[in-house]
Each structure stands twice: as structure tokens, then as C-alpha cells.
Amino acid sequence: MAAFPEPSTDALLALMAAESRADLLAALLHRTGGLRGVTLWSQEGGDRVPVAWAGEPSGEGTRTQRLGAESDHAVSAVPELEFSPLALAVLELRLLYLEARETNVFLSNQLAALAVTAKTDALTHLPNRHAFEGDLDALDATSTSFAVVFIDLDGFKAINDRFGHALGDSLLKGYAVWLLRVTGPWGRVYRMGGDEYLLLMTQFPGPPEAFTAWAYDRLQVPFVDGVSASIGIAWRHECAAISDVVRLADQRMYQAKAQRAAPERAPQGAGARPKAAADPS
């Protein structure tokens, strides 16, 4: 069978610079005299499938040339002339590069998706405990002032047990939406697991006293009958170690929870709502 002429240096350089299969075939088409069309085939077993072409596509019965002895790809030409071994070798080399790059991009995207999944709560789509720990480590390297707010839903278990997990899940998602709405750009909301949430507040536009009043007013809203929230607040300047801020907020949240259960016995503390901020009713 007659053959196309050996590719020129310019043609080889164009093939090696191709950024896609379509670009590769277009470079071959426009730099091969007499070539009206070229088709790239994928060959697995006895089957072959066209995967890309430039110019006139080849028919199913067209004669093909395998790019290499171990290659899964072949090419066909219009008219049915043969490509030189050098042209086939360069085509195979560039295709291997393009496929390796595609595989690398795919794996990178998969790893990125897994990293996001690992730091995202599946139910509420909030950042989870792992995300919080990473954000806290990043803050530890700065001098940024921040507050940690631990939140635990009171009465959730009774609702969940009585009405089922579907309603319980809806409640958890609804409270997550509420927290995102009221927090806005001032901080980040996390679901720590179960019915526990956490706020990491870095941009609140006011002093700690104003933030405390805001938190008790906005975060303890009884959004469902029988369900409210206990909160504990701690500031970075209160603790020597950044991990102690989280621990202190957690302790204050449980103190507030105990006060709700027995208000007459609970001491006034940072986890309990200050009297001055009490509702008029």
C-alpha cells in the first residue's frame, strides 16, 4: 500500500505540542500532504471504536494501523494510505502523555473530592470536627482574636425518639441553616456530631460583652416546641493554649445545660445567660 511522505520537522513539533486528541489529529491532517481525514480508534480485543477524528471520518471497514505493538490505539486515513513508522511513534508517544495527564487530573480531582468529603458532615453539609481542627491549627499560627461557641440541643433526643429519625434529621439540618444565616460572615459553623454544633467566630463587630448578648439572643431560639439550645462561650484571651479555649467552651456549655435542668442550684458563670441579658418576660 502507498504511504504518506515522512513528516517534516515542523509537523513532528506540532504533533508533540498537541494538547488534546483532537489537536493531535488536526496537526497530522494539516501537515500531511494529500490527507483528507484521519480517525483515531480504540481497540480492545476484537472491537474497535472511533474516539476522535479530523477532516473526513473513516468508515467502519476502513483499514487501520496500530500505533504500536502494545498500543490500544490505531489510526486510519482518507485516502487509505499508510503513515510512516516515525509518524505512528510520535502519535503514540503524545497519546501516552495526554492519557497520563488526564489520569493525573482525574486522580487529583478524586483526592480533592475525598478531602472535602472527609471534612464535611454528610447530613448538614457543614464542616465537621476534622475541618474545625484544621481551622483551629491555622489560627494557632496567628494572633487573631476569636471566640468558640459550643452548642448542644436540649430536648432533641426526646423529639427524635418520639417522631423518628426523619424528623430528627430535618431538625438538625434546619438548625444548621439557622446557624449559617445568623453567623453570616462573622465566623464558621461546624457540626461536631450528634446534636452538637460549634461556632468559630473571628469577625464579630463588637467586644466580647456584645457578642455574649448576641449569642444568647440568636443561638438559643426555641425553633421547635420542646427543643432549645445550651451554649458555652470562650475567648482566646482567656486561655494560654488554644486547645484550652475549646475545652473551656465545652465546660461552660455543660454548665449551662445543668443550669437549665436545675436553675435554682446552678451557679452564675460564663456558660449561663447573664441576668442583665434575660428576656423581659
ABEGO torsion letter per residue (X at the ends): XBBBBBBBAAAAAAAAABABAAAAAAAAAAABBGBABBBBBBBBEABBBBABBBEBBBBAABBBBBABAABABBBBBOBBBBBBAAAAAAAAAAAAAAAAAAAAAAAAAAAAAAAAAAABBAAAGBBBAAAAAAAAAAAAABABBBBBBBBBBBGAAAAAAAAEAAAAAAAAAAAAAAAAAAAEAABBBBBAEEABBBBBBAABBEBAAAAAAAAAAAAABBABBGBBBBBBBBBAAABABAAAAAAAAAAAAAAAAAAAABAAABBBBAABBBAAABBAX
